[in-house]
Each structure stands twice: as C-alpha cells, then as structure tokens.
Amino acid sequence: MARKTTKNGNSKTDVRYIVNDKGEKTEVVLPIGLYERLLDEIEELQDINDFDEAMEKGEWEDFEEVVRRIVL
C-alpha cells in the first residue's frame, strides 16, 4: 500500500487522504478538532435516536416523578 497523502483543498477542514497504489482513497486523516466535533455530533444523534425510540415504545418517565422517587 502506498502511503501517499493528498489534501482535499479545503483549508477550513484540512482533511487528508491516504491512497493505495491505484490512487484509491483507503484512509482519512482528520485534524483533532474536526474529529472531536464529529464524535460530538454522533453522540448527539445517538441521544436523539434513543429518545425517539423510547417515545415510540413508551419507555419514558415523567421528570417530576423520577425526582420524587430519587428524593424520597
């Protein structure tokens, strides 16, 4: 595998690609800030999905009831 690196030309994201001998992209190198933002976005989307699933299945509890149960 060739370890040639190419940039996408967008200095805002500065994403780099590692390509194989055929010039096909095989890996991506991201700046740490962009990587962390992507992880945050994924986590947010997972939370939204979990909420939607709980609402569909009726697996939720009223906030005030939970607080009362914890406090008592």
Biopython code that builds the backbone (N, CA, C, O; Angstrom):
import numpy as np
from Bio.PDB.StructureBuilder import StructureBuilder

atoms = [
    (1, "MET", "N", (0.849, -1.181, 0.000)),
    (1, "MET", "CA", (0.000, 0.000, 0.000)),
    (1, "MET", "C", (0.888, 1.236, 0.000)),
    (1, "MET", "O", (1.825, 1.344, 0.791)),
    (2, "ALA", "N", (0.590, 2.134, -0.869)),
    (2, "ALA", "CA", (1.310, 3.411, -0.911)),
    (2, "ALA", "C", (0.817, 4.299, 0.214)),
    (2, "ALA", "O", (-0.361, 4.261, 0.572)),
    (3, "ARG", "N", (1.704, 5.088, 0.764)),
    (3, "ARG", "CA", (1.318, 5.985, 1.852)),
    (3, "ARG", "C", (1.318, 7.428, 1.356)),
    (3, "ARG", "O", (1.714, 8.342, 2.080)),
    (4, "LYS", "N", (0.886, 7.618, 0.157)),
    (4, "LYS", "CA", (0.791, 8.959, -0.412)),
    (4, "LYS", "C", (-0.385, 9.687, 0.228)),
    (4, "LYS", "O", (-1.458, 9.110, 0.404)),
    (5, "THR", "N", (-0.185, 10.934, 0.570)),
    (5, "THR", "CA", (-1.235, 11.723, 1.199)),
    (5, "THR", "C", (-1.665, 12.834, 0.253)),
    (5, "THR", "O", (-0.827, 13.527, -0.324)),
    (6, "THR", "N", (-2.966, 12.998, 0.098)),
    (6, "THR", "CA", (-3.487, 14.103, -0.700)),
    (6, "THR", "C", (-4.438, 14.911, 0.162)),
    (6, "THR", "O", (-5.117, 14.366, 1.033)),
    (7, "LYS", "N", (-4.484, 16.206, -0.083)),
    (7, "LYS", "CA", (-5.404, 17.076, 0.654)),
    (7, "LYS", "C", (-6.632, 17.324, -0.196)),
    (7, "LYS", "O", (-6.593, 17.227, -1.422)),
    (8, "ASN", "N", (-7.721, 17.644, 0.479)),
    (8, "ASN", "CA", (-8.957, 17.902, -0.262)),
    (8, "ASN", "C", (-9.018, 19.321, -0.801)),
    (8, "ASN", "O", (-9.955, 19.661, -1.523)),
    (9, "GLY", "N", (-8.046, 20.153, -0.469)),
    (9, "GLY", "CA", (-8.006, 21.512, -0.976)),
    (9, "GLY", "C", (-8.800, 22.508, -0.169)),
    (9, "GLY", "O", (-8.815, 23.692, -0.507)),
    (10, "ASN", "N", (-9.456, 22.075, 0.876)),
    (10, "ASN", "CA", (-10.253, 22.964, 1.707)),
    (10, "ASN", "C", (-9.482, 23.238, 2.985)),
    (10, "ASN", "O", (-9.429, 22.387, 3.874)),
    (11, "SER", "N", (-8.889, 24.407, 3.084)),
    (11, "SER", "CA", (-8.059, 24.717, 4.248)),
    (11, "SER", "C", (-8.881, 24.801, 5.532)),
    (11, "SER", "O", (-8.327, 24.722, 6.628)),
    (12, "LYS", "N", (-10.196, 24.960, 5.403)),
    (12, "LYS", "CA", (-11.047, 25.046, 6.592)),
    (12, "LYS", "C", (-11.074, 23.717, 7.348)),
    (12, "LYS", "O", (-11.050, 23.706, 8.578)),
    (13, "THR", "N", (-11.123, 22.604, 6.625)),
    (13, "THR", "CA", (-11.159, 21.294, 7.269)),
    (13, "THR", "C", (-9.818, 20.583, 7.213)),
    (13, "THR", "O", (-9.512, 19.798, 8.111)),
    (14, "ASP", "N", (-9.017, 20.827, 6.206)),
    (14, "ASP", "CA", (-7.690, 20.233, 6.059)),
    (14, "ASP", "C", (-7.732, 18.716, 6.215)),
    (14, "ASP", "O", (-6.903, 18.140, 6.920)),
    (15, "VAL", "N", (-8.683, 18.075, 5.567)),
    (15, "VAL", "CA", (-8.785, 16.620, 5.587)),
    (15, "VAL", "C", (-7.790, 16.066, 4.583)),
    (15, "VAL", "O", (-7.687, 16.552, 3.457)),
    (16, "ARG", "N", (-7.056, 15.035, 5.007)),
    (16, "ARG", "CA", (-6.092, 14.398, 4.119)),
    (16, "ARG", "C", (-6.504, 12.950, 3.885)),
    (16, "ARG", "O", (-7.107, 12.312, 4.748)),
    (17, "TYR", "N", (-6.169, 12.450, 2.713)),
    (17, "TYR", "CA", (-6.497, 11.075, 2.352)),
    (17, "TYR", "C", (-5.212, 10.301, 2.105)),
    (17, "TYR", "O", (-4.250, 10.836, 1.555)),
    (18, "ILE", "N", (-5.201, 9.056, 2.510)),
    (18, "ILE", "CA", (-4.114, 8.150, 2.182)),
    (18, "ILE", "C", (-4.652, 7.239, 1.094)),
    (18, "ILE", "O", (-5.743, 6.684, 1.215)),
    (19, "VAL", "N", (-3.878, 7.094, 0.037)),
    (19, "VAL", "CA", (-4.336, 6.327, -1.116)),
    (19, "VAL", "C", (-3.459, 5.096, -1.318)),
    (19, "VAL", "O", (-2.314, 5.053, -0.866)),
    (20, "ASN", "N", (-4.012, 4.096, -2.003)),
    (20, "ASN", "CA", (-3.244, 2.897, -2.317)),
    (20, "ASN", "C", (-2.494, 3.092, -3.626)),
    (20, "ASN", "O", (-2.491, 4.187, -4.189)),
    (21, "ASP", "N", (-1.858, 2.027, -4.110)),
    (21, "ASP", "CA", (-1.061, 2.099, -5.345)),
    (21, "ASP", "C", (-1.889, 2.502, -6.558)),
    (21, "ASP", "O", (-1.353, 3.036, -7.529)),
    (22, "LYS", "N", (-3.188, 2.250, -6.505)),
    (22, "LYS", "CA", (-4.070, 2.585, -7.621)),
    (22, "LYS", "C", (-4.633, 3.992, -7.508)),
    (22, "LYS", "O", (-5.391, 4.433, -8.371)),
    (23, "GLY", "N", (-4.264, 4.698, -6.444)),
    (23, "GLY", "CA", (-4.779, 6.045, -6.241)),
    (23, "GLY", "C", (-6.133, 6.084, -5.560)),
    (23, "GLY", "O", (-6.747, 7.147, -5.463)),
    (24, "GLU", "N", (-6.610, 4.932, -5.085)),
    (24, "GLU", "CA", (-7.901, 4.864, -4.399)),
    (24, "GLU", "C", (-7.729, 5.275, -2.939)),
    (24, "GLU", "O", (-6.777, 4.862, -2.276)),
    (25, "LYS", "N", (-8.644, 6.080, -2.454)),
    (25, "LYS", "CA", (-8.593, 6.516, -1.062)),
    (25, "LYS", "C", (-8.860, 5.322, -0.154)),
    (25, "LYS", "O", (-9.839, 4.599, -0.336)),
    (26, "THR", "N", (-7.975, 5.122, 0.830)),
    (26, "THR", "CA", (-8.121, 3.993, 1.746)),
    (26, "THR", "C", (-8.246, 4.433, 3.196)),
    (26, "THR", "O", (-8.779, 3.691, 4.021)),
    (27, "GLU", "N", (-7.767, 5.616, 3.517)),
    (27, "GLU", "CA", (-7.815, 6.120, 4.887)),
    (27, "GLU", "C", (-7.988, 7.630, 4.856)),
    (27, "GLU", "O", (-7.713, 8.287, 3.852)),
    (28, "VAL", "N", (-8.452, 8.163, 5.982)),
    (28, "VAL", "CA", (-8.652, 9.603, 6.113)),
    (28, "VAL", "C", (-7.904, 10.080, 7.347)),
    (28, "VAL", "O", (-7.937, 9.429, 8.392)),
    (29, "VAL", "N", (-7.231, 11.214, 7.226)),
    (29, "VAL", "CA", (-6.555, 11.839, 8.357)),
    (29, "VAL", "C", (-7.271, 13.153, 8.631)),
    (29, "VAL", "O", (-7.355, 14.020, 7.761)),
    (30, "LEU", "N", (-7.792, 13.293, 9.860)),
    (30, "LEU", "CA", (-8.557, 14.482, 10.238)),
    (30, "LEU", "C", (-7.820, 15.274, 11.304)),
    (30, "LEU", "O", (-7.143, 14.691, 12.150)),
    (31, "PRO", "N", (-7.942, 16.593, 11.275)),
    (31, "PRO", "CA", (-7.448, 17.385, 12.403)),
    (31, "PRO", "C", (-8.221, 16.983, 13.660)),
    (31, "PRO", "O", (-9.409, 16.669, 13.584)),
    (32, "ILE", "N", (-7.562, 16.993, 14.798)),
    (32, "ILE", "CA", (-8.176, 16.518, 16.038)),
    (32, "ILE", "C", (-9.455, 17.289, 16.378)),
    (32, "ILE", "O", (-10.419, 16.700, 16.869)),
    (33, "GLY", "N", (-9.469, 18.589, 16.123)),
    (33, "GLY", "CA", (-10.664, 19.386, 16.412)),
    (33, "GLY", "C", (-11.865, 18.927, 15.606)),
    (33, "GLY", "O", (-12.973, 18.825, 16.132)),
    (34, "LEU", "N", (-11.645, 18.649, 14.332)),
    (34, "LEU", "CA", (-12.729, 18.161, 13.479)),
    (34, "LEU", "C", (-13.183, 16.781, 13.933)),
    (34, "LEU", "O", (-14.382, 16.507, 13.985)),
    (35, "TYR", "N", (-12.240, 15.918, 14.259)),
    (35, "TYR", "CA", (-12.556, 14.578, 14.748)),
    (35, "TYR", "C", (-13.424, 14.650, 16.004)),
    (35, "TYR", "O", (-14.420, 13.935, 16.116)),
    (36, "GLU", "N", (-13.043, 15.514, 16.948)),
    (36, "GLU", "CA", (-13.808, 15.653, 18.194)),
    (36, "GLU", "C", (-15.203, 16.206, 17.939)),
    (36, "GLU", "O", (-16.165, 15.780, 18.579)),
    (37, "ARG", "N", (-15.323, 17.156, 17.003)),
    (37, "ARG", "CA", (-16.648, 17.687, 16.663)),
    (37, "ARG", "C", (-17.525, 16.598, 16.048)),
    (37, "ARG", "O", (-18.718, 16.514, 16.340)),
    (38, "LEU", "N", (-16.930, 15.770, 15.200)),
    (38, "LEU", "CA", (-17.695, 14.676, 14.595)),
    (38, "LEU", "C", (-18.172, 13.689, 15.656)),
    (38, "LEU", "O", (-19.307, 13.217, 15.597)),
    (39, "LEU", "N", (-17.310, 13.373, 16.627)),
    (39, "LEU", "CA", (-17.725, 12.490, 17.718)),
    (39, "LEU", "C", (-18.872, 13.097, 18.510)),
    (39, "LEU", "O", (-19.814, 12.395, 18.878)),
    (40, "ASP", "N", (-18.801, 14.405, 18.778)),
    (40, "ASP", "CA", (-19.884, 15.091, 19.491)),
    (40, "ASP", "C", (-21.190, 15.011, 18.705)),
    (40, "ASP", "O", (-22.252, 14.769, 19.279)),
    (41, "GLU", "N", (-21.107, 15.215, 17.397)),
    (41, "GLU", "CA", (-22.303, 15.144, 16.553)),
    (41, "GLU", "C", (-22.897, 13.742, 16.563)),
    (41, "GLU", "O", (-24.114, 13.577, 16.635)),
    (42, "ILE", "N", (-22.032, 12.732, 16.490)),
    (42, "ILE", "CA", (-22.506, 11.346, 16.523)),
    (42, "ILE", "C", (-23.205, 11.061, 17.845)),
    (42, "ILE", "O", (-24.271, 10.445, 17.868)),
    (43, "GLU", "N", (-22.608, 11.507, 18.947)),
    (43, "GLU", "CA", (-23.213, 11.290, 20.263)),
    (43, "GLU", "C", (-24.578, 11.971, 20.357)),
    (43, "GLU", "O", (-25.527, 11.400, 20.894)),
    (44, "GLU", "N", (-24.668, 13.180, 19.838)),
    (44, "GLU", "CA", (-25.943, 13.908, 19.852)),
    (44, "GLU", "C", (-27.002, 13.163, 19.034)),
    (44, "GLU", "O", (-28.151, 13.044, 19.462)),
    (45, "LEU", "N", (-26.616, 12.669, 17.868)),
    (45, "LEU", "CA", (-27.558, 11.925, 17.029)),
    (45, "LEU", "C", (-27.986, 10.619, 17.696)),
    (45, "LEU", "O", (-29.142, 10.214, 17.576)),
    (46, "GLN", "N", (-27.064, 9.956, 18.399)),
    (46, "GLN", "CA", (-27.424, 8.740, 19.129)),
    (46, "GLN", "C", (-28.419, 9.052, 20.242)),
    (46, "GLN", "O", (-29.366, 8.296, 20.462)),
    (47, "ASP", "N", (-28.205, 10.166, 20.944)),
    (47, "ASP", "CA", (-29.140, 10.570, 22.000)),
    (47, "ASP", "C", (-30.532, 10.835, 21.430)),
    (47, "ASP", "O", (-31.538, 10.424, 22.008)),
    (48, "ILE", "N", (-30.578, 11.521, 20.301)),
    (48, "ILE", "CA", (-31.860, 11.810, 19.651)),
    (48, "ILE", "C", (-32.543, 10.505, 19.243)),
    (48, "ILE", "O", (-33.747, 10.339, 19.438)),
    (49, "ASN", "N", (-31.769, 9.585, 18.679)),
    (49, "ASN", "CA", (-32.325, 8.293, 18.274)),
    (49, "ASN", "C", (-32.849, 7.515, 19.478)),
    (49, "ASN", "O", (-33.932, 6.933, 19.419)),
    (50, "ASP", "N", (-32.084, 7.501, 20.572)),
    (50, "ASP", "CA", (-32.528, 6.815, 21.790)),
    (50, "ASP", "C", (-33.824, 7.424, 22.319)),
    (50, "ASP", "O", (-34.731, 6.702, 22.732)),
    (51, "PHE", "N", (-33.908, 8.747, 22.306)),
    (51, "PHE", "CA", (-35.120, 9.434, 22.763)),
    (51, "PHE", "C", (-36.315, 9.050, 21.892)),
    (51, "PHE", "O", (-37.387, 8.715, 22.397)),
    (52, "ASP", "N", (-36.108, 9.105, 20.573)),
    (52, "ASP", "CA", (-37.197, 8.768, 19.654)),
    (52, "ASP", "C", (-37.680, 7.336, 19.866)),
    (52, "ASP", "O", (-38.883, 7.078, 19.862)),
    (53, "GLU", "N", (-36.739, 6.402, 20.052)),
    (53, "GLU", "CA", (-37.117, 5.008, 20.281)),
    (53, "GLU", "C", (-37.887, 4.852, 21.592)),
    (53, "GLU", "O", (-38.883, 4.130, 21.647)),
    (54, "ALA", "N", (-37.429, 5.522, 22.639)),
    (54, "ALA", "CA", (-38.115, 5.441, 23.934)),
    (54, "ALA", "C", (-39.528, 6.001, 23.831)),
    (54, "ALA", "O", (-40.462, 5.445, 24.410)),
    (55, "MET", "N", (-39.687, 7.090, 23.104)),
    (55, "MET", "CA", (-41.015, 7.683, 22.940)),
    (55, "MET", "C", (-41.931, 6.742, 22.160)),
    (55, "MET", "O", (-43.108, 6.603, 22.493)),
    (56, "GLU", "N", (-41.395, 6.098, 21.127)),
    (56, "GLU", "CA", (-42.193, 5.161, 20.334)),
    (56, "GLU", "C", (-42.674, 3.986, 21.172)),
    (56, "GLU", "O", (-43.820, 3.552, 21.052)),
    (57, "LYS", "N", (-41.788, 3.473, 22.024)),
    (57, "LYS", "CA", (-42.097, 2.293, 22.827)),
    (57, "LYS", "C", (-42.787, 2.637, 24.140)),
    (57, "LYS", "O", (-43.212, 1.745, 24.874)),
    (58, "GLY", "N", (-42.899, 3.920, 24.433)),
    (58, "GLY", "CA", (-43.495, 4.329, 25.698)),
    (58, "GLY", "C", (-42.582, 4.078, 26.886)),
    (58, "GLY", "O", (-43.050, 3.970, 28.020)),
    (59, "GLU", "N", (-41.285, 3.985, 26.635)),
    (59, "GLU", "CA", (-40.308, 3.711, 27.693)),
    (59, "GLU", "C", (-39.722, 5.008, 28.237)),
    (59, "GLU", "O", (-38.517, 5.245, 28.145)),
    (60, "TRP", "N", (-40.570, 5.828, 28.792)),
    (60, "TRP", "CA", (-40.085, 7.081, 29.365)),
    (60, "TRP", "C", (-40.831, 7.330, 30.657)),
    (60, "TRP", "O", (-41.902, 6.772, 30.895)),
    (61, "GLU", "N", (-40.247, 8.180, 31.491)),
    (61, "GLU", "CA", (-40.860, 8.520, 32.766)),
    (61, "GLU", "C", (-40.930, 10.033, 32.891)),
    (61, "GLU", "O", (-40.071, 10.757, 32.388)),
    (62, "ASP", "N", (-41.949, 10.486, 33.557)),
    (62, "ASP", "CA", (-42.114, 11.904, 33.819)),
    (62, "ASP", "C", (-40.972, 12.383, 34.719)),
    (62, "ASP", "O", (-40.664, 11.740, 35.722)),
    (63, "PHE", "N", (-40.354, 13.491, 34.373)),
    (63, "PHE", "CA", (-39.206, 14.012, 35.119)),
    (63, "PHE", "C", (-39.536, 14.241, 36.587)),
    (63, "PHE", "O", (-38.761, 13.860, 37.463)),
    (64, "GLU", "N", (-40.670, 14.854, 36.860)),
    (64, "GLU", "CA", (-41.047, 15.137, 38.243)),
    (64, "GLU", "C", (-41.201, 13.851, 39.054)),
    (64, "GLU", "O", (-40.830, 13.808, 40.227)),
    (65, "GLU", "N", (-41.744, 12.812, 38.438)),
    (65, "GLU", "CA", (-41.897, 11.524, 39.122)),
    (65, "GLU", "C", (-40.533, 10.918, 39.454)),
    (65, "GLU", "O", (-40.342, 10.372, 40.540)),
    (66, "VAL", "N", (-39.610, 11.014, 38.541)),
    (66, "VAL", "CA", (-38.263, 10.484, 38.783)),
    (66, "VAL", "C", (-37.603, 11.241, 39.922)),
    (66, "VAL", "O", (-36.976, 10.630, 40.788)),
    (67, "VAL", "N", (-37.732, 12.560, 39.934)),
    (67, "VAL", "CA", (-37.142, 13.370, 41.004)),
    (67, "VAL", "C", (-37.754, 12.988, 42.344)),
    (67, "VAL", "O", (-37.032, 12.823, 43.327)),
    (68, "ARG", "N", (-39.074, 12.845, 42.396)),
    (68, "ARG", "CA", (-39.736, 12.452, 43.652)),
    (68, "ARG", "C", (-39.240, 11.094, 44.142)),
    (68, "ARG", "O", (-38.992, 10.909, 45.334)),
    (69, "ARG", "N", (-39.098, 10.161, 43.232)),
    (69, "ARG", "CA", (-38.640, 8.822, 43.595)),
    (69, "ARG", "C", (-37.207, 8.855, 44.133)),
    (69, "ARG", "O", (-36.890, 8.141, 45.084)),
    (70, "ILE", "N", (-36.357, 9.660, 43.549)),
    (70, "ILE", "CA", (-34.960, 9.766, 43.981)),
    (70, "ILE", "C", (-34.864, 10.472, 45.326)),
    (70, "ILE", "O", (-34.109, 10.043, 46.198)),
    (71, "VAL", "N", (-35.615, 11.542, 45.500)),
    (71, "VAL", "CA", (-35.549, 12.347, 46.723)),
    (71, "VAL", "C", (-36.134, 11.591, 47.906)),
    (71, "VAL", "O", (-35.601, 11.674, 49.012)),
    (72, "LEU", "N", (-37.210, 10.861, 47.696)),
    (72, "LEU", "CA", (-37.871, 10.132, 48.789)),
    (72, "LEU", "C", (-37.122, 8.889, 49.047)),
    (72, "LEU", "O", (-37.496, 8.115, 49.928)),
]
sb = StructureBuilder()
sb.init_structure("model")
sb.init_model(0)
sb.init_chain("A")
sb.init_seg("    ")
for serial, (resi, resn, name, xyz) in enumerate(atoms, 1):
    if name == "N":
        sb.init_residue(resn, " ", resi, " ")
    sb.init_atom(name, np.array(xyz, "f"), 0.0, 1.0, " ", f" {name:<3s}", serial, name[0])
structure = sb.get_structure()
